[in-house]
Amino acid sequence: MPTEQENKDQELIKSLKERLTRRRWLLERSWWGNILFHLGVQWITYDSNVRRWRQKKLSPAVPTPVTNLFRATLDTVKSAIAQHSPRFTGMPERDDPRSVAAAASADAQLQIILKEGFFARAKRIMLDWLILTGNSVIEVSWDDSPETGEVQIPFLRCVACQTEFSPEILSAEEPICTVCGGQMFDDGNQFVTRTKGSIQFDTHSPFETYLDAHIDELADQPCLLIIKSYTKEQVYQKWGVDIEGSEGFSAGQAYQENVAALATPGVSLPLGAMSALDRKDRVVVVRAFVKSHKDYPDGCYLVMTESGKTLERVVPYPWVNPMGKKYHPMVHFRFGTMGGRAWGYTPADDLLPKQYQLNKAEGLFTLIMARMANMVWLRNHSRKQ
């Protein structure tokens, strides 16, 4: 039986989802159409009644050629962008020696951090979504699971009185012995085992990201949702919760899953329609990043399944910089921007009509050639003299 707090959290996520999904189908229509054209599924039309793309109803005699210049052009653009990497620089938050030294240290270790977090992989996935939809999000998180390895940290031993202290007891910046007041320490004989931890870069598609469409910058968004589908094993590995049965359904996530199920034209299901059987072992997880809300004045971070089971809850909002300002632990990449619009645009939106026009011209040319090649028997009638 859910508690009063769980019901309150569920109502918050429900209200946010309703607000952030208004008229969103117009965006998803364009994103999904670009993906279908990129994969070669191009003889399609959008059915506004059911809000989905479907195959065009044509006679079997009508040729449907596809010369996919759409994909070739976008792959060229992606290759050009992939040759350049964004520049990251460690900058001090405050004008004091410690902050400057910390920024210099971070700047020196940044390349190692990017390599250990597999940023190159996240960038590659990000470009796939960026070119076709104009949007992608990379989330930065810290993974402290046992899979990152373990390390033994020695106790701090006071040189004066030989008292040993666990590393988390004393201040790392100014350690002072609580027994004799000494400030000189060396490594003790005892050790504490900690997970090594690792920085992690996770890429989210626009189908998984829900923003207020009227707020330009991600930093100004008071709240956002990440709705993603996981297997039951992934949920247990990440949050330690065993899920029984299927947990919810997300329309936006259905597009994401259909990309994996999509087949080439004429093979299996051309539009990758997934059935309930395909989703029975998957769990839709909603993550709410709330910096400000009337019912949560200090903000919160909530992780719940679509059916309302709590996986993680952190109050107040955990991502706060040293200056006390809240931020979202992610970066929103946009191919092109427009004032008053949170979502970016992509050149694929302009190329799609030209590809459709090319397909119609080639189809008409093929049909004309086929008809001209038909044999026509001529019967010569001679007049009797």
Beta strands, then each sheet from edge to edge (+ up, - down):
strand 1: 44-47
strand 2: 52-55
strand 3: 135-143
strand 4: 150-158
strand 5: 164-165
strand 6: 185-195
strand 7: 198-204
strand 8: 209-210
strand 9: 223-231
strand 10: 282-290
strand 11: 300-305
strand 12: 310-314
strand 13: 330-334
sheet 1: 1+ 2-
sheet 2: 7+ 3- 13+
sheet 3: 5+ 4- 6+
sheet 4: 8+ 9- 10+ 11- 12+
end
